[in-house]
């Protein structure tokens, strides 16, 4: 492959990446996300309150899993130990 071919290939890849970035920017939420102070549900653009993990899946294509942060894990262990 010549340098010219490599440069052409890289330019095509850069253009594809630019398109992907533009598409991601269109999908990314902007502004203020309303989150319930009590239950942590998120208000979607249609005014419905959804659990955060459902909102992320529907509007951003993100799947989530659940676990405990270090502070909560330590607190739960301490509570179990009594």
NUVEXPA-701233 format. One record per residue (C-alpha): residue in three letters; x, z, y. Coordinates in steps of 0.2 Angstrom, whole numbers, padded with zeros to 4 digits, always signed. Example, Ala and Ser with C-alpha at 12.3 -4.5 7.8 and 13.67 -1.06 7.14 Angstrom:
ALA+0062+0039-0022;SER+0068+0036-0005;
% end
This chain:
UNK+0000+0000+0000;UNK+0007-0005+0017;UNK+0007+0006+0032;UNK-0006-0005+0040;UNK-0017-0002+0025;UNK-0014+0017+0025;UNK-0018+0017+0044;UNK-0034+0007+0041;UNK-0040+0019+0027;UNK-0036+0034+0038;UNK-0046+0027+0052;UNK-0061+0024+0041;UNK-0060+0042+0034;UNK-0059+0049+0052;UNK-0074+0039+0057;UNK-0084+0046+0042;UNK-0078+0064+0046;UNK-0084+0061+0064;UNK-0101+0056+0058;UNK-0102+0071+0046;UNK-0098+0082+0061;UNK-0111+0074+0072;UNK-0124+0077+0058;UNK-0119+0095+0055;UNK-0121+0098+0074;UNK-0139+0091+0074;UNK-0143+0103+0059;UNK-0135+0119+0067;UNK-0147+0130+0075;UNK-0143+0134+0093;UNK-0149+0146+0106;UNK-0156+0163+0101;UNK-0161+0168+0084;UNK-0175+0181+0084;UNK-0172+0194+0070;UNK-0184+0209+0067;UNK-0176+0225+0072;UNK-0184+0234+0057;UNK-0185+0222+0042;UNK-0172+0209+0048;UNK-0184+0194+0045;UNK-0180+0179+0055;UNK-0193+0169+0066;UNK-0192+0151+0061;UNK-0195+0136+0074;UNK-0214+0136+0068;UNK-0216+0155+0072;UNK-0216+0161+0054;UNK-0206+0177+0050;UNK-0195+0173+0035;UNK-0182+0184+0025;UNK-0165+0179+0031;UNK-0159+0172+0015;UNK-0174+0161+0014;UNK-0172+0155+0032;UNK-0154+0151+0029;UNK-0159+0141+0014;UNK-0173+0131+0022;UNK-0165+0127+0039;UNK-0146+0127+0035;UNK-0145+0123+0016;UNK-0136+0139+0013;UNK-0138+0149-0003;UNK-0134+0167-0003;UNK-0131+0181-0015;UNK-0132+0199-0012;UNK-0120+0213-0013;UNK-0114+0228-0004;UNK-0102+0229+0011;UNK-0088+0242+0009;UNK-0096+0255+0020;UNK-0113+0254+0011;UNK-0105+0254-0006;UNK-0095+0270-0002;UNK-0111+0278+0005;UNK-0121+0274-0010;UNK-0107+0281-0022;UNK-0106+0297-0011;UNK-0125+0299-0013;UNK-0125+0296-0032;UNK-0111+0309-0033;UNK-0122+0321-0024;
% end
